[in-house]
């Protein structure tokens, strides 16, 4: 299911194929260590949303464990209560890009997380792998079946 191909004339190179920022090589998402008790997670690789610090942390750790590698292009604040991450990775050799939008509550805790993945073929691969990993759990139905 490779997405390697020649880009037709007039088509740009997808941003998920570029190299990361060397200054972010040691970046760690500190927001992951400050989750609100009722934090929610949703994203393009899942149906619905998951709520609760334990569930959200388990899912994010599982997602990151499926990456062969990960390179950040940007990580930083936006607006009053927001934080944005832009990174690319590989899942079973297939490139994937993600914009993660994090919203903090008034106490500064991570309240809401949205992951926006691309391209569709890699997004579906990631969703299927997560569906397999969480099959038979309360989270399995959020992901694609194998």
Buried (B, 14 or more C-beta within 10 A) or exposed (E): EEBEEEEEEEEEEBEBEEEBBEEBEEBEBEBBEBBBEEBBBBBBBBEEBBBBBEBBBBBBEBBEEBBEEBBBBBBEEEEEBEBBBBBBBBBEEBBBBBBBBBBBEEEEBBBBBBBBBBBEBBBBBBBBBBBEBBEEEEBBEBBBEE
